[in-house]
């Protein structure tokens, strides 16, 4: 287990933090990983615990190559660090096989408070034209007044989230103690606003920009409707640290907002049993947070705009469970379906029947039932039992469920074509005809009957033929005896058309 890097230091310079540590005493170290956290964690490695565990909240910000490269300037990837935040660092040495050393001691520092720090961007009033925002910032408390004697000036800039919007100056202030502003005549109902403060030295003949605050946005609430529920989202890209959010709701017919819950994440699902589809509910969010550096407003409280949503039924019902019974006499499929015991099927009123002629083909919608029908008889022309079936359910808002289980019926469900071996065409209603028994799923059919001398007495392409023992050529009764038949037919199957040949004999008795 490699030893930890020693003597880590963090020195604030402007909006950056200069880090340095002693090179590792292990000459096979190939570099270092630098980790950062906002606020201290008090992490001390356990015995033989190397590296930095993810669970403590540190994030790796850089990988440095080389044992002697023992310094790094953290400027937050060129964006600058935030005044008022306590930044903490840990460094770990890396070995050729990827092994990590013990973590260094945690070192923390804050930027010098020589610039204003925005603390509030809060919606006062929600309105399309007459909305208002409250903006506040802390004055610089560690300003070098010898180097920068003043006088000083704040310039407040605003930008909204409409297309093409740019920062514009909306106010200026000549006193260090002048740190609040109410921004009026805004469309706070539809727009989110961002603010920054530029800090100037206005010494005559030596005027210049001292520095600029980090841009701070308002909390902007968005709502997505659900079935007797509303999903609330809002942003958390503020320079301070929000600890939690409180959610307030205004119910229909009520003039007041009431606290309904809190969240540790910038989202909240309001699925209260009082919510009803088709009714409007309004909300706003109260954020509670602060900076990790002492000496600033604590807690920092800001409010979002008010926003309203209407729950709608956009949740599909449960998937049915399909069963299929095949009637081989009529060559039809009887479909029926139920629901799992855990499903509330009262929400479903219609059902879509889908059919595929072969296993590899796409499903097509063949029928939509009426309300509360749980059965359907499917037949084709020509008759065929072959195919795959599924069912979906639809509710009053036409939300469609996922498909049910798929049930496929192949030709062997009703067997192949059979022919009688004896006919007695005497009109007694028994064995009077020679015919194809169960002409199931026949696409094409051709059959020839001939006598023992090879003379054709009957030909047909009708799978539902009935030969009554007459010679088709002269319509006379054929004499008793043995006759022969042969034919070719093709049938539907789940794998596509299949051609079959038949050959046999039939005894004619009179």
N, C-alpha and C positions, 0 to 999 in steps of 0.2 A: 504494500500500500504506500503510494508516494506521499511525501509530506506536503502540507499546504503551502502555497505562496505566502511570504511573510511581508509585514509592514505595508499593507495596502493603505493608500491615502486617496482622498477625494477633495479637490480644491475647486470651488466655484469660480468661473471666470465668465462674465457676461451671462449668456444663456447656455453655457456649456459647463461640463464638469471634467476637470483634468484628473485622470487616474494614474497612479504609479505604484509599483511594488518591486520587491527585490527579485532578480532572476532566480529560478529554482536551483536548489543545490544538487539536483539530479541532472547529470550532464546528458542523459538520453531523452530529456523532455523536448518535444518538437513544437510546442506552442502553448497558448492559453485560451480558455473560454471565459468571457466576461458576462456576468449576469446582473440584471437590474430589477429592483422592485420599488414601488412607491410605498414608503413608510417601512419601518423596521419590522422584521419577523422574529428576531432573537434566535435565529437558527444556529445550532451548534451540532456538528456531526456526531452521530453515535460511533462507538468503536467499530472500525473497519468499514464505516459508511463513506463511500467516495462519491464525488460529484455533488450535484444540487438536485434534490428531488423536486418534481413538478408540483407536488402538493403544497409547497410552502409559498407559492405565488411569484417566484422569481422567473424572469424570462431571459433567455440568452440573447444578447444584443450584438455580439461580435465573436468571431473566431480569429485569433492572431497567430500567425506562423512565426516560428523562431524562438529559441530559448531566451535570447537577449532582448527581444521586443517586449519590454515590461512597462509600457506606458500606453495610454489610450485616452483620447478626448471624446467624450460623449456629447454630441450636439443633436441627438435625436434624429439622425439621418438628415441633417441639414435644416430641420424644422425648428430647432431650438428647444431647450427644456422649459418647463413652466415654472414661473415664480410662484412661491407659496407651497410647492410640493417638496416633501422630504424624500430625496432619492437615496437609495441604499444599494450597495454593490457587493458582489462576491466574485472572486477569481479562482479558477481551477486550472491546474497544469495538466497537459495532455501528453501521453506517451505514444510511441510508434504503433503499438497494437490497438490503439483506441482507448486504452485504460485511462481513468481519471484519478487525479490525486484527491486527497482531502480538500474540502473547501476552505478558502481563506476565512479569516474573521470578517464579519459583516461590518462595513463602514458606511456611514450615512452623512449627508450634507444637504444644505438647501442653498438655492441661489440667493445672492445678496438682494435685499428688497430695495433696489434703487430704481424701480419702475412701478407704475401703478399696476394693480392686480384686479381684474374684473371678478366680482363676486355675485352679481345678480343680473340676469336677463330674464325677466318675468312678465307674463301677460297680465296686465291690469284689467283690460276690458276686451271682450271678444265682439268684433263688429266688422262689417264689410267695408265701411268708410271711416268710422269714428272709433276704431279700436286704439288702445294705448298700451305701451310697454314701459316697464320700470327697469332702468339700467343703473348699476352702482359699481364702484370700484374702490379699492383701498389706495390711499396715498403712499408714495415712497417713504419708507421709514429709515432707510440706510443710505440716503443720498449723500454723496460727498459734496457738501455745499461750498467747500474751498475750491475744489476743482471746477464745480458747476455752480456758480453763485446765483444764477437766476437773473431776473424773474423767470417764472415757469408758465407753461401753458399746456392744458389738455386739449386735444382735438378728438371729438367723438365721431366715429364713422359707422355707417349702417349699410347693410346689403341684405336683400331678400332672396328667396329661392325661385323667383320668376325667371324665365329665359332671358339671358342677356343682362341681368342685373349686375352692377358693379358697386364697389364701395363708394359712398359719397359722404362728405363731411356734413353733419347735421347740427353740430354745436361746438363751441369752444369755451374754455373756462380759464380765468387768469389767476385763480386762487388754488393752492394745494389742497385746501379743505373742501373745495367745491367738487364733490365726488358722486353726485346723484343726478339723474336726468329722467324726466318723463317724456317719452316720445309719443306724439298724438297724431290723430287723423291717419290711422293705418288700417290696412285690411288684415287684421289679425285673425279673421275667420278662415282665410284661405292660404295665407302666406306664413312662412317661417322667417325669422329675422336673426341676423348675425351682427355682432358689434365688435369693434376694437377701439382702443384708446392709443393715440400717438402722444408722446410726451416730449415737449420742446424746451430747450433753453432759449429764452428771449433776451439775453444780455445784449444791449446795443452794440452792434459791430461784431457780435460773436453768436449769431443765432444759428441753431442747428437742432436736428432731431436727436434726442438722447436715446430713445428706444420706443418700441411698440409692444403692446400687450399681445398675448395669444388671443385669437378670435374666439369669441364665446357665443354659442347659439341659444335661441329659446328652445324650450321643450315643446315639441310638436307632436300632437296626438293624432294617430290614425286608427280607424276602426274598420274591421272586416266582419260582415254579418254571418251568423250561423243559425242553426235550428234551435230556437229558444235560447240563443247565446250570442254574445258579441265578443270578438277578440280585439283587445286593445294593444297597440304598439306605440312606442315613442323612442326618440333618440337619446343617446347618452354620451355624445361626443363633446362634453364640456371639459374645461381645463381643471376644474376641481373634481373631487371624488364624491359621487352620490352614494350614500349608504343604503337608502331605501326610497320607495315611492309610495304615496298614499293615493288611493283612487276614490273619487267622489262621483256620485250619480244622482241625476235628477229624474224621477219617475214621471210618467204621464199624469197631468193634472196637478202636479206639485210644483210650487215656485222655488223650493229650496233644494240644494244639493246636500246629500248625506254621505258620510264616510262609509264605504262598503267593504274595504279591504286594503291590504298593503302587499307590496311585492319587493323582492330583492333583485329582480331582473326587470329590464325595461319592457315588460309585457304583462298582460293580465287577461285571463279568460273569465269573463263574467257569464256564468252559467247558472245564475240564481233562479230558483224555481218560480220567482215572480215574473220573469221575463216572458213576454208573449209575442209570438210572431205577428208582424204587421203593426206593432206599436213602437213609437219613437222614445228612445232613452238617450239622455245627454250626460256627458262626462267631462271632468277635467282632472289633471294630474298635479299633485304636489310633490316636488322632489325635495329630499332632505339630505344634505351632504356637507362637505367642508374641505378645506385644504389640510394637508398633513403637517404643515409648518405652523407653529404657534404665532399668535399675534394678529390673526385675521378673524373676520366675522365667523362665528360658529354657534349654531349650525347655519349653513347657507340654505335658504328656502326660496324656491322659485315655483311658479305655476305655469302650466300649459294653457293653451287656448281651450275654450269649450268646444266640444265636438259631439255630434249626435249620430246615432245609428239605429237602424230598424232590423230586428232579427227576422230572418226569413228561413223557410225550410229548404235548405240546400243540401241536406244529408240524405243520401239514397236509402231506401229500406233494405231489409235483410234479403239475402239471396234465397230463393226457394230451393227445396229438395225435390228433384224430379223423379218420377217413376213412369215406365212405359210398359203397357201390356199389348201384345199383338194378337189381333183377331185374324186367324188364318183362313177362316171361311169367307169373310168379307174383305180380306186383304187390306185392313186398316190398322193403324196404331192408336191406341187409347192412351193419351197423356193425362197424368194427374200430378199434383204437387202439393206439398205441405211446407211447414216452416220448422226450424229447430225450436225446441222448447224455450230456449233463451231469447227468442226473437219476438218483438212486438209487431205482429203482422197486421194490426189494425190500421197501420199507416199506409198499407198498400191497397190500391183499389183496382188496378189494371195489370195485365200480364202480357208480355211480348213472347211469342213463340218463334224460335229460330230453328232453321233446318239447313242441313248440308247433305247433298246427295251422295257424296263420297267422303271418306275421312280426310282427304287432302284438300277439299274445296272450301271456299269461304261460306260462312253462314249467312243466310238471308232471312229477313223478317217475313214470315208467312201469315201471321195472324196476331191481332191484339184483342184480347178478350174484353167482355163487358165488366162492369163492377162486380167484384167478389165472385168471379167464376174461377174454379179450381180444376177444371177438366177441359180437354179439347180432343176431338177425334180428327186425326190427320189422314187424309187419303190423297192419292194421285190418280191421274188418268194418262196412260193406262195404269191399272192398279199395281202398286209396289209397296212393300213394307220396308224396303231398304232405305237407310238414312240415319243421320245423327241428329239429336234434338237437344235443345237447351231452352231454359225459360228465365226471363228476368221479370222483376216486379217494378211497378211505377207507382209513385204516390200522387197526391193531389197537385203537387207542383211539377209533376212530370220528371222528378228525379228518378233515374233508372238504377237499379241495383246491379251488382256484379252478376255474372252469369251463374246459373245453377250448375250442378254437376251435369256432365254430358252423357247421354245414353245413346248408344249406337245399336241398330238392329240390322243384321245381315240376312242374306237370302236363306241361309240354313235354318233360320228361326221357324220357317214353315215347311221346310223340306223341298225337294226337287219335284219336277213334273212326273206324275205317274199315269200309266195307261192301263185300262182293264184288259184282261186276257180272254174274256168270253163276253159275247153280247147275244141277246135273244130278242131281236126286234119284232116282238109280237104285240106291242101296244098294251102290255099289262102293267106298265109303269116300273118294271124292274129290269135292269140291264138292257134297256131298249136302244142305247146309244154307245158308240165308241167315242170317247172324248179325252181331253187332257185334264186330269185331276189336279187342281191347284196350279193354275197358270200364273205363278207368282213372279212378279217383276219382269215379265217378258217384254223385251224390246222389239224383237223381230222373230217371225215364226214361219216355217215352211215344212209341210208334211205330205208324203205320198203313200197311198195304200194300193197294193197290187196283188193279183192272185198268184197261184202257184206256177203259172206259165209266164209271169212277168208282165201281164197286161194291167195297166193302171186303171183302177176303178174309181179312185177318188184323189183329189188334190186340194190343198187349202193353204192359205197364209193367215188364217184367223185362229189365234190361240184359243178361242172360245168355241171352236167348231163342235158339231155333233154329227157324227156319221151314223145313219140309220140303216146301214146295210144295203143301200141301193147303189147301182152302178151310175156314177155321175154322168156317164156318156149317154145313156138311154133312159135313165130314171126307172129301170127295172130292178126288181129284187135280185140280189146276188144269191147264188145257190149256196147252201150250207157247205162249210169246209174251213180250211185254214187259209188265212190271208196274212200278208206281210206288210209291214210299214217301215219307213225310214224317214228321217228328217233332220233339219238343222234349226236351232234357235239360239238367240242371245238373250242374256238376262242382265239386270242391274245387280251389282254387288258393291260392297263398301270400297273395293279396290278398283271399280270401274266395270265396263262391259266385259262379259265372259261368254264365249261361244261354245255351245255343246252340240253333240250329235246323238241321235236316238235311233235305235233299230230294234224290232221285235216282231212278234206274231200275235194274231188275234183269231180265236175260233168263233165262227158264226154258226149259231144253232137256230133252227126254226121249229 
